[in-house]
Amino acid sequence: MRALTVIPGQADSLSVRDVPDPAPGSGELLVEGLALGICGTDREIASAEYGWAPPGQEHLVLGHESLGRVREAPEGSGFAEGDLVVAVVRRPDPEPCGACARGRFDMCRNGGYTEHGIKQLDGFGSERWSVETDYAIRLDPSLERTGVLLEPTSVVAKAWEQVDLVGGRSWFEPRRVLVTGAGPIGLLAALIGAQRGLDVHVLDRVTDGPKPSLVADLGATYHSEPVSDVAEQLKPDVVIEATGAGQVVADALTATRGYGVTCLTGVSSAGRTLRFDAGAANREIVLENDVIVGSVNASVAHYRDAADVLRDADPAWLERLITRRLPLDRASEAFGPADHDIKTVIDLR
């Protein structure tokens, strides 16, 4: 079968090549690959910045934003042929830390986890793949076109959980959220905020293309001014930072009103410096009882929450997040820029 592969650590090694068909073990589903989402992590792996092949292999099958249809399911598994499914990306450390042992491998403390398509496990960028039933998430049949958005939605479902847990240390009834960044993570974070009935504001530097209208159609407000100016005007209770851009991150740290929560989800590039008044930031965070929390990855429970988010969303709105669809034999195009791109998806059929 065909699969999208790289040799981790070797630039320009991205290719579509033949790999062996999956051989599902006991308790595993055989899945026909339907679609694969491409994100910044995939592009970093393809650029030889990141990624590890499975032990004993040279190539890594890329892809952690999966969508497929069950072709074979173990008897009594609760799955059936034809079910629409997404696979959970991370697996716990075989010698689990306390978090992994309790099913929260998204919070692994010793780094011994593995990840499909990223770290020591082949991904889902192939015409067929297998997954353990405990790590398969069934989707509503209506999500055949957009269920590939489940993995990034699980990331922001966890981010919102972290906001709730931190805010819940005392009375917490947030009314207004500012999301910085209108990429897939930012827009999906805004979607959850809208579903919660919050006053949602999204900030991004672009002023044209699909992003402003996508935000408006959530009933939210779009901004393109500097974070500090917008924050002074809005005084949000919650900030979800989804750019990883150094200056935006720095401004987001003190962007909430008192007793606010800022959740950082964007991953910054190292090696860039900026002027930052750490003393002033510390003073504001301490005196206002603010909290800064980082959040990445997701557990099985977050995937299930994300499935509910997508099920309840406007299908046409979700469809508009996917700005490019490419066949597998043109997969390399997904790793280059395109005007007004939000989410690129590879069709595996």
C-alpha positions as CSV (number, residue, x, y, z in Angstrom):
1,M,0.0,0.0,0.0
2,R,1.1,3.6,-0.4
3,A,2.1,5.8,2.5
4,L,3.6,9.3,3.1
5,T,7.0,8.8,4.7
6,V,10.2,10.6,5.7
7,I,13.6,9.6,7.0
8,P,13.8,11.5,10.3
9,G,16.7,13.8,10.5
10,Q,17.2,13.8,6.7
11,A,16.0,16.9,4.8
12,D,14.2,16.4,1.5
13,S,13.3,12.8,2.3
14,L,9.5,13.2,2.1
15,S,8.1,10.7,-0.3
16,V,5.1,8.6,-1.1
17,R,6.3,5.0,-1.2
18,D,5.0,1.4,-0.8
19,V,5.0,0.0,2.7
20,P,3.7,-3.3,4.0
21,D,0.0,-3.6,4.7
22,P,-1.0,-3.4,8.4
23,A,-1.5,-6.7,10.2
24,P,-4.0,-5.9,13.0
25,G,-3.3,-7.7,16.3
26,S,-5.8,-9.0,18.8
27,G,-8.0,-6.1,20.0
28,E,-7.1,-3.9,17.0
29,L,-9.2,-2.4,14.2
30,L,-8.2,-2.5,10.5
31,V,-9.0,0.9,9.1
32,E,-9.2,2.4,5.6
33,G,-7.5,5.8,5.6
34,L,-9.7,8.6,4.4
35,A,-7.9,11.8,5.2
36,L,-4.9,13.2,6.9
37,G,-4.4,16.7,8.3
38,I,-1.1,18.4,8.0
39,C,0.2,20.8,10.7
40,G,3.4,22.6,11.7
41,T,4.7,19.5,13.5
42,D,4.6,17.5,10.2
43,R,6.4,20.3,8.4
44,E,9.1,20.4,11.1
45,I,9.6,16.6,10.8
46,A,9.8,16.9,7.0
47,S,12.4,19.6,7.4
48,A,14.5,17.3,9.6
49,E,14.0,19.4,12.7
50,Y,12.2,16.7,14.7
51,G,10.9,13.1,14.6
52,W,12.0,9.5,15.3
53,A,11.4,6.4,13.3
54,P,10.2,3.2,14.9
55,P,13.0,1.1,16.4
56,G,14.7,-0.9,13.6
57,Q,13.2,1.2,10.8
58,E,14.8,3.9,8.6
59,H,11.5,5.5,7.5
60,L,8.7,7.0,9.6
61,V,5.1,7.0,8.2
62,L,3.9,10.6,8.8
63,G,0.6,11.7,10.0
64,H,-1.1,12.2,13.4
65,E,-4.3,14.0,12.3
66,S,-6.2,10.9,11.1
67,L,-9.6,10.0,9.8
68,G,-10.6,6.5,8.6
69,R,-13.4,4.0,8.2
70,V,-13.4,0.6,10.0
71,R,-13.0,-2.4,7.6
72,E,-12.5,-5.1,10.3
73,A,-13.3,-5.0,14.0
74,P,-12.9,-7.6,16.7
75,E,-16.0,-9.3,17.9
76,G,-17.4,-7.6,21.0
77,S,-15.2,-4.5,20.5
78,G,-18.1,-2.1,20.2
79,F,-17.0,-1.1,16.7
80,A,-18.4,-2.3,13.4
81,E,-17.4,-2.2,9.8
82,G,-18.2,1.2,8.3
83,D,-17.7,3.2,11.5
84,L,-15.9,6.5,11.1
85,V,-12.9,6.7,13.5
86,V,-9.9,8.8,14.5
87,A,-6.9,7.4,16.3
88,V,-5.5,8.8,19.5
89,V,-1.9,9.9,18.8
90,R,0.1,9.4,22.0
91,R,0.8,6.1,23.9
92,P,2.0,6.0,27.5
93,D,5.5,5.1,28.6
94,P,5.8,1.3,29.0
95,E,7.2,2.1,32.4
96,P,4.6,4.7,33.2
97,C,5.0,7.7,35.3
98,G,2.1,8.5,37.7
99,A,0.3,10.5,35.0
100,C,0.6,7.8,32.3
101,A,-0.5,5.1,34.8
102,R,-3.7,7.0,35.4
103,G,-4.5,7.4,31.7
104,R,-3.1,11.0,31.5
105,F,-0.3,10.2,29.1
106,D,-0.8,13.7,27.7
107,M,0.9,14.8,31.0
108,C,3.8,12.4,30.9
109,R,6.5,13.5,33.3
110,N,9.5,11.4,32.2
111,G,9.3,11.7,28.4
112,G,9.0,8.0,27.7
113,Y,5.8,8.3,25.7
114,T,5.6,7.5,22.0
115,E,3.5,9.2,19.3
116,H,2.1,8.0,16.0
117,G,3.6,9.8,13.1
118,I,6.0,11.7,15.4
119,K,8.0,9.6,17.9
120,Q,8.9,6.0,17.4
121,L,5.5,4.9,16.0
122,D,4.3,5.0,12.4
123,G,1.6,7.5,11.7
124,F,-1.7,7.3,9.8
125,G,-0.6,8.7,6.5
126,S,-1.3,5.5,4.6
127,E,-4.1,3.9,2.7
128,R,-4.8,1.5,5.5
129,W,-3.8,1.5,9.2
130,S,-4.6,-0.3,12.4
131,V,-5.3,1.0,15.9
132,E,-6.1,-0.6,19.3
133,T,-9.8,-0.3,20.1
134,D,-9.0,1.5,23.4
135,Y,-7.4,4.3,21.3
136,A,-10.0,4.6,18.6
137,I,-12.6,7.4,18.8
138,R,-15.9,6.8,16.9
139,L,-17.3,9.9,15.1
140,D,-20.8,10.9,14.1
141,P,-21.3,9.8,10.5
142,S,-22.0,13.5,9.5
143,L,-18.3,14.2,10.0
144,E,-16.9,12.2,7.0
145,R,-15.7,15.5,5.4
146,T,-14.5,17.2,8.6
147,G,-13.7,14.6,11.2
148,V,-10.0,15.0,10.3
149,L,-10.2,18.1,12.5
150,L,-10.7,16.0,15.6
151,E,-7.0,15.8,16.7
152,P,-6.5,19.6,16.8
153,T,-9.9,20.0,18.4
154,S,-8.8,17.6,21.1
155,V,-5.8,19.8,21.8
156,V,-8.0,22.9,22.5
157,A,-10.6,20.8,24.4
158,K,-7.7,20.0,26.8
159,A,-6.7,23.7,26.8
160,W,-10.2,24.7,27.9
161,E,-10.1,21.9,30.5
162,Q,-6.9,23.4,31.9
163,V,-8.5,26.9,32.0
164,D,-11.4,25.4,34.0
165,L,-9.2,23.5,36.4
166,V,-7.0,26.5,37.1
167,G,-9.9,29.0,37.4
168,G,-11.7,26.5,39.6
169,R,-9.2,27.1,42.4
170,S,-11.7,29.8,43.5
171,W,-14.9,31.3,42.1
172,F,-14.6,31.5,38.3
173,E,-17.3,32.6,35.9
174,P,-15.4,33.8,32.8
175,R,-17.4,35.9,30.4
176,R,-14.9,37.0,27.8
177,V,-12.1,35.2,26.0
178,L,-9.4,36.6,23.7
179,V,-7.8,34.0,21.3
180,T,-4.6,35.1,19.7
181,G,-4.1,33.5,16.3
182,A,-6.7,32.4,13.8
183,G,-5.1,29.2,12.5
184,P,-6.8,25.9,13.1
185,I,-6.0,25.8,16.8
186,G,-7.1,29.4,17.4
187,L,-10.3,29.0,15.4
188,L,-11.2,25.7,17.1
189,A,-10.6,27.3,20.5
190,A,-12.9,30.1,19.5
191,L,-15.5,27.6,18.4
192,I,-15.5,26.0,21.9
193,G,-15.7,29.5,23.5
194,A,-18.7,30.2,21.3
195,Q,-20.3,26.9,22.2
196,R,-19.9,27.8,25.9
197,G,-21.8,31.1,25.3
198,L,-18.8,33.3,26.0
199,D,-18.0,36.7,24.4
200,V,-15.3,35.6,22.0
201,H,-12.7,37.8,20.4
202,V,-10.0,36.5,18.0
203,L,-6.8,38.4,17.1
204,D,-4.7,37.7,14.0
205,R,-2.5,39.9,11.8
206,V,-4.3,39.3,8.5
207,T,-7.2,41.5,7.5
208,D,-8.4,39.7,4.4
209,G,-9.0,36.1,3.3
210,P,-11.4,33.6,5.1
211,K,-10.3,34.2,8.7
212,P,-12.4,37.4,9.6
213,S,-15.6,35.9,8.2
214,L,-15.0,32.6,9.9
215,V,-14.7,34.5,13.2
216,A,-17.8,36.6,12.5
217,D,-19.9,33.5,11.6
218,L,-19.2,32.2,15.2
219,G,-20.8,35.4,16.5
220,A,-17.3,36.4,17.6
221,T,-15.3,39.6,17.0
222,Y,-12.1,39.8,14.9
223,H,-9.2,42.1,15.7
224,S,-5.9,42.8,13.9
225,E,-4.5,45.5,16.3
226,P,-1.6,44.7,18.7
227,V,-2.4,42.4,21.6
228,S,-1.8,45.1,24.2
229,D,-4.2,47.5,22.6
230,V,-7.0,44.9,22.3
231,A,-6.5,43.6,25.8
232,E,-6.7,47.1,27.3
233,Q,-10.0,47.6,25.5
234,L,-11.5,44.2,26.3
235,K,-10.0,43.1,29.6
236,P,-10.6,39.4,28.9
237,D,-11.1,36.9,31.7
238,V,-9.3,34.2,29.6
239,V,-6.6,34.4,26.9
240,I,-5.8,31.4,24.7
241,E,-2.5,32.0,22.9
242,A,-2.3,30.0,19.7
243,T,0.5,31.7,17.7
244,G,3.8,30.9,19.5
245,A,5.0,34.3,18.2
246,G,7.4,35.7,20.8
247,Q,6.0,39.2,21.1
248,V,2.4,38.0,21.0
249,V,3.2,35.5,23.8
250,A,4.9,38.2,25.9
251,D,1.9,40.5,25.5
252,A,-0.5,37.7,26.3
253,L,1.1,37.0,29.7
254,T,-0.5,40.2,31.1
255,A,-3.5,40.5,28.9
256,T,-6.2,39.3,31.2
257,R,-8.1,41.3,33.9
258,G,-7.5,40.3,37.5
259,Y,-7.8,36.6,38.4
260,G,-7.4,35.7,34.8
261,V,-6.0,32.6,33.1
262,T,-3.7,32.7,30.1
263,C,-3.3,29.3,28.4
264,L,-0.3,28.9,26.0
265,T,-0.9,26.4,23.2
266,G,1.5,27.8,20.5
267,V,5.0,26.4,20.4
268,S,7.6,29.1,19.9
269,S,10.8,28.8,17.8
270,A,14.0,29.2,19.8
271,G,16.8,31.6,19.1
272,R,14.8,34.8,18.8
273,T,15.1,37.6,21.4
274,L,12.9,40.5,22.4
275,R,12.9,43.2,25.0
276,F,10.6,42.2,27.9
277,D,10.0,43.9,31.2
278,A,9.9,40.8,33.4
279,G,9.5,42.8,36.6
280,A,6.4,44.6,35.4
281,A,4.9,41.3,34.2
282,N,5.7,39.6,37.5
283,R,4.2,42.4,39.5
284,E,0.9,42.3,37.5
285,I,0.6,38.5,37.6
286,V,1.2,38.3,41.3
287,L,-0.9,41.2,42.4
288,E,-3.8,40.1,40.2
289,N,-3.6,36.4,41.1
290,D,-3.2,35.6,37.4
291,V,-2.1,32.2,36.1
292,I,-0.1,31.2,33.0
293,V,-0.5,27.6,32.0
294,G,1.0,25.6,29.1
295,S,-1.1,22.9,27.4
296,V,-0.2,20.4,24.7
297,N,-1.4,17.0,23.4
298,A,-4.6,15.3,24.7
299,S,-5.9,12.2,26.4
300,V,-8.6,9.9,25.3
301,A,-11.2,11.9,27.3
302,H,-10.3,15.0,25.4
303,Y,-10.7,13.3,22.1
304,R,-14.2,12.3,23.2
305,D,-15.0,15.8,24.2
306,A,-13.7,17.0,20.9
307,A,-16.0,14.6,19.0
308,D,-18.9,16.2,20.8
309,V,-17.7,19.7,19.8
310,L,-17.5,18.8,16.1
311,R,-20.8,17.0,16.2
312,D,-22.5,20.1,17.5
313,A,-20.7,22.6,15.2
314,D,-22.1,23.9,11.9
315,P,-20.8,21.5,9.3
316,A,-20.5,24.2,6.7
317,W,-18.3,26.3,9.1
318,L,-16.0,23.3,9.8
319,E,-15.7,22.6,6.0
320,R,-14.4,26.2,5.5
321,L,-11.5,25.6,7.9
322,I,-10.2,23.1,5.3
323,T,-8.8,25.4,2.7
324,R,-6.8,22.8,0.6
325,R,-7.5,19.2,-0.2
326,L,-4.8,17.3,-2.1
327,P,-4.5,13.7,-3.3
328,L,-1.8,11.5,-1.8
329,D,0.4,11.7,-4.9
330,R,0.5,15.5,-4.5
331,A,1.2,15.4,-0.7
332,S,4.4,17.3,-1.0
333,E,2.4,20.4,-1.9
334,A,0.9,20.4,1.5
335,F,4.3,21.2,3.0
336,G,4.6,24.5,1.2
337,P,2.8,27.8,1.8
338,A,-0.5,28.8,0.1
339,D,-2.3,32.1,0.2
340,H,-4.9,32.3,3.0
341,D,-4.3,28.7,4.0
342,I,-5.8,27.5,7.3
343,K,-5.9,23.7,7.2
344,T,-4.5,21.4,4.5
345,V,-5.8,17.9,4.2
346,I,-4.5,15.0,2.2
347,D,-7.1,12.6,0.7
348,L,-5.9,9.1,1.2
349,R,-8.5,7.4,-1.0
